[in-house]
Amino acid sequence: MPEEPELLLKSGRVLDPASNTDAVLDVTVRNGSILEVGASLEVPPSTEVIDLAGKWLMPGMIDTHVHVGGDLDGITDPGVGLRSVVQAGATTVIDLGGRMERLVAGIKNHGSGANVGGLGMLKPGVTLPDDDPDPYTVRETLNTALESGLLGLKMWGGYYPFSMDVTADIIAACNERQAYVAYHVGTKSSGSRLDGMRELPAILGDNARAHIAHINAYCRGSILPPAEEITEALEILESLRGQVVSEVHLARPNFTRGECDESGNVRMDVARNCLRLRDYETTRESMRKAISDDYGSVVRQSPSGLSLVTGEAGVKLFDEADSLVGMSFPVNRADTAFQLTAAKRPDGTFIIDAIASDAGVLPRNVNIEQAMNMVRFGALTPLEMAEKLSFNPARMIGLEKKGRLSVGMDADLTVIDPEKGRATMSFVAGDMIMLEGRAIGSGGTLLITEAGVSEAGKYGLESEVVDLTKSLLYAS
Ligand SMILES: [Zn+2]
């Protein structure tokens, strides 16, 4: 007797880039997996049926760059971003730089049913003794991260830069273990800008592999006119084809830190760049002026997430926290994000693999809305959108049963209402976790590597082992 489905998703426009399918079809689900995909499937009367006529159905959105662990200034409630990512249509997210204990607490507090993987942050004084770790310390730190269940490491070059040699050594250490490694560019000899990108060929050499985060953030016009920065950034990525994976986010506001030192200077490279872009000096007084002028905003935590406060109210928050606040500036350019997202090689493949949000807790979970704007404009086909939002992200992490909408794959699915231009429903392993923008799931499955199995067993959460040798970083 054939297996009976539990759920029938009827008459949605199925978008599966892996099989190049774009057609109105039925999809059935059983035991968390896709049982059948076809036209007018017959099901027994006991099957739950959801009518998706007029809606688009794609493999669940995978966001390879979020912040849900809450290791950011002013955010004390771990996991508050996990609701936001699910509300925006994500079914799997990768926390780019945090600590496992915060991630676990976050999933317990606010988990909304999404799958969550994380990378360990490299912060001198917190996860590393200083900003000049020797190779032994680097490998010990990586081992601790992997054994805690994290998938690898993240370097925040715009905040805690290392020398080029140490940066290269951290990447080498991750490559030796075939761990995931993500790099927000910038070293002690460059910045979180195009000059940081220019160092990549020297840092990576002929063989090293890394995920290069938010390429759009290095094309804000700090060094060259933005159009020239875009061209050069794409050339650099193309010269490293097979060695790097990358993503772009499509939101205008950035996020950074306001922190100033004792002599009244802004400490963080990213924040200094934001001030310079509008000809402010990089001092505490200039930062207060930029907030008062409504250019800079201070990030405020509320029970529902974060909001941005500018003007005199923002200056007050900045002063009360003695500059230790999250900050946001409207520095990401729409033209840049658009061009980087759409850029293709002569063979028709995308130079930048994915759209990610760099959001989570930050109020800019706009992957699907902005990608739908690009679809409406004709810059992406619906299938290409699904490729950038799910298929390529799955390949980046090596999630072989995700990112595809075909028989035997995980029933992680995102439904988009093309008229509203946003996600209206999503499922993880066949269970609905979001409906009309409300997160209705709970908990979450932790994505870990084999090295983390023993520790992860103690967290009281579901976990699933990811084989990173299947990641595009290592498989290509
Ligand atoms: Zn980030």
Boltz pocket constraint, residues with backbone or C-beta under 6 A from the ligand:
constraints:
  - pocket:
      binder: B
      contacts: [[A, 65], [A, 66], [A, 67], [A, 96], [A, 358]]
      max_distance: 6.0
